[in-house]
Amino acid sequence: MEMRPHGYAGTREQLRPFTTGGVWLNFVGDEGEDRIKAAFGIENFKRLQAVKRRYDPENVFRANHNLS
């Protein structure tokens, strides 16, 4: 049996069959780019990346949900 640091670590996977697949940005941590894309939607994510490249080419604003 695999030991997990938190008792709820596998809960998301267990509940996945009962979800819509949507993501709330408020609850996205450092879970990778796929979760961020799921939260924004792929088309919005691409559009936001273009805006990010234009207005923040140095990636100064990277603390939250990094789009680069």
C-alpha positions in Angstrom: 0.0 0.0 0.0 1.4 3.4 -1.0 1.7 5.9 1.8 0.4 9.3 1.0 1.1 12.6 2.9 -2.6 13.5 3.1 -5.5 11.2 3.6 -7.4 12.9 0.7 -4.6 12.6 -1.9 -6.5 10.1 -4.1 -9.9 11.6 -3.7 -9.9 13.6 -6.9 -9.2 10.5 -9.0 -11.9 8.5 -7.1 -14.5 11.3 -7.8 -13.6 11.9 -11.4 -16.4 9.7 -12.8 -18.9 11.9 -11.1 -17.6 15.3 -12.4 -18.0 17.4 -15.5 -14.2 17.8 -16.0 -14.4 21.5 -15.2 -11.9 23.2 -13.0 -12.3 26.1 -10.6 -9.2 28.4 -10.8 -9.5 29.1 -7.1 -8.6 25.5 -6.4 -5.8 25.0 -8.8 -2.4 24.8 -7.1 0.9 23.7 -8.7 -0.8 20.8 -10.6 0.7 21.5 -14.0 -0.3 23.1 -17.3 -3.1 20.6 -18.1 -5.1 21.7 -15.1 -4.7 25.4 -16.0 -5.7 24.7 -19.6 -8.8 22.8 -18.3 -9.7 25.8 -16.1 -9.5 28.4 -18.9 -10.4 26.2 -21.8 -7.9 25.6 -24.6 -9.0 28.5 -26.9 -9.0 31.0 -24.0 -5.7 29.6 -22.8 -4.1 30.2 -26.2 -5.6 33.7 -26.4 -4.3 34.5 -22.9 -0.9 33.2 -23.8 -0.7 35.6 -26.8 -1.7 38.5 -24.5 0.9 37.4 -21.9 3.6 37.3 -24.6 2.8 40.8 -25.8 2.4 42.6 -22.4 4.7 40.5 -20.2 7.5 39.1 -22.4 9.8 38.9 -19.4 7.3 36.8 -17.4 7.4 39.2 -14.5 3.8 38.3 -13.4 4.2 34.6 -12.9 3.1 33.9 -9.3 -0.5 32.7 -10.2 -1.5 30.3 -12.9 1.4 31.0 -15.2 0.4 31.1 -18.8 3.8 31.2 -20.4 
